[in-house]
Amino acid sequence: MGTDIHGFVECLDEDDRLWTAAIDIDLLYHGRNYDAFGCLFGMRNFAGFRPLAEDRGLPEDASERVRAQFADWGSDGHSPTWISWAEIERVDWSEPAERVDERIHEYRRTEDGWVMTGKRAWDGRVAEVTGLTVVRDPGRLFRYEAHDWPEGTEWPDGDDLRYRIGRINRRDAISPDGEWKPVWTVMDTLAGLYGAENVRLTVWFDC
């Protein structure tokens, strides 16, 4: 079972000083990208980012709709937090993660050279090639035993496949033209009307 994100883009009306739920992000974002969740909010942060907005809680002035929706989740909804558009605008998307990825990066040879084609949280073949031990973890079913190989360590698996210890940056986690683009577009549009500090993304997670 995986972890999904829920929440709303909210904006503040300067006249009445009340936050309004502008749009449910379920209408804008349909993914389950743990690298993005970790980069933004520290959730499932396998890539090792310094989270931008972790564990801030539900805003004290959250809109009534946000409060009601979060309450409806009961104990299944957790880790509420938020981030403003002003903060997102200031992000250095070239910033690398603070440590190497917990997952092993898979690369395949193509006509254009070696291309990363996936990340392996656990895999019997990868364990065999790298010598890593796969252990049971109640939170994630299986995981690799802790390792301290330096970034760039590689293991070939035949001529056209290799595994590597790697580190990614924020742009790798959240591509400008990727699945988060509709969310950013809506927030940017609202910021033009209400101001960057008066537009925020308020979220929580399940599982």
Secondary structure by P-SEA (a helix, b strand, c coil): cbbbbbbbbbbbcccccccccccccccccccccaaaaaaccccccccccccccccccccccccaaaaaaaaaacccccccccccaaaaaaccccccccccccbbbbbbbccccccccccccccaaaaaaacbbbbbbcccccccccccccccbbbbcccccccccccccccccccccccaaaaaaaaaaaaaccccccbbbbbcccc
